[in-house]
Amino acid sequence: MGGLRFEGTSFFVAGRFERLPKSRVERELASRGAKLHRRLNRHTDFAVVTHEAAGRIASPAFAALRAMEPQRCLSEEAFLRALGLAPALHGKDIEETRLLSLIGLTREEVRLLSLFDVLTPAGGQFGFNDLKVAQHVANLRRRGVSLEMVLIAATELRRRRRGGGAHDLTRLDIAPSGELMMRIGDVLAELDGQMRFAWVQPPPDPDALFEAAEEAESSGALLLAERLYYACLSASPRDPVIRFNIGNVLRDLGRLAEAKAHYLAAVDAEPDFAEAHFNLGHLAMGAGNNKEAIAHLERAVLAEPDYADPLYNLAALYIQADRIRDAVPVLERYIRLDAESKWAREARKLLLACRTVLVPQRRGNEFPSSRRSAAEAAATPLLTPLR
């Protein structure tokens, strides 16, 4: 998918990314000349199936995705690789026809396993790990396990056992109770040491809960949104996007200390979560802790160099800290990324003030206090963090 065309195309995302907020997805697509559709329709060029949609493959909505041409339906990881946000795949040299002859699954089952990144083909070819996983899934299917159950289990393993690989999936086994569990030697263990899959009474769909929480938040029903997000969090306690959204709701409710705790939990789970670092920087600015704000904004810029808003705030704080020379390249980068907005006009004024201050230094003189003061007065950080 590395050659996927973005310019002038549209995308629909089924479900949500566990470690990527919607604002980031929209920004990445917009920067490549593409747009995000809120609903799948006949004008949508590509659909992305996220891992969170694993429990809904039998739904009418998912049937519309399955009806799309395979090349127009991308898995979550394939989409991230196309955006350059995930590493490329290597060692894929087994043709699909050969794989099918070795595993005992149908072509449609292989397609679904690939859509949820249980199998990870590249260029239509599979690797040895894919073969091992597919053979194990075929064995579970012969023993009566539904494909939907396998996909949900794979999603839970991915969520709760970060860093796991194909060896985790091949240890899935059926307990006497009918539950899917992990086989460790002669012992069957719960998937994460604490949780059991109660398949007879399936848990609420976390994706539906998340969508309801987002709708409540966007309509201003913040207390309801808080309750719904916490329900999501009980199922996925390490999910950084849920933590981030709870932080936004609590911030809007004026509970800033609680909001900060959730933003910190988000960056603990995902250290390169640029938006969470940006919002932490915003909270630190509001508390008058500019040193902490600078640290978070620098992390946001390192994590996502093309994210414009932290650049403006960082430059403003550099100037307030008398780091005018550091502010200049940051402002220049901001203007390249955001050339037309109201803040771009302010950034140009600020850049001019900084350069005016720096002229005497290049001549070996001290900064005139009046020029420094003018630059500092112009350095007003953005006041509204993005979500």
MONORKA-V101286 format. One record per run of one state. SS is the DSSP state (H for helix, E for strand, C for the rest). FROM is the first residue (numbers start at 1). TO is the last residue. Records with the same first field share a line. If there is no record, write none. Layout:
SS: FROM-TO  FROM-TO
This chain:
C: 1-9  15-21  32-34  38-45  50-50  57-59  67-69  83-93  104-106  116-121  123-124  127-127  143-146  161-165  170-171  175-179  185-186  190-198  202-205  219-221  236-239  253-255  270-273  287-289  304-307  321-323  338-341  363-368  379-387
E: 10-14  35-37  46-49  73-75  94-95  122-122  125-126  172-174  180-184  187-189
H: 22-31  51-56  60-66  70-72  76-82  96-103  107-115  128-142  147-160  166-169  199-201  206-218  222-235  240-252  256-269  274-286  290-303  308-320  324-337  342-362  369-378
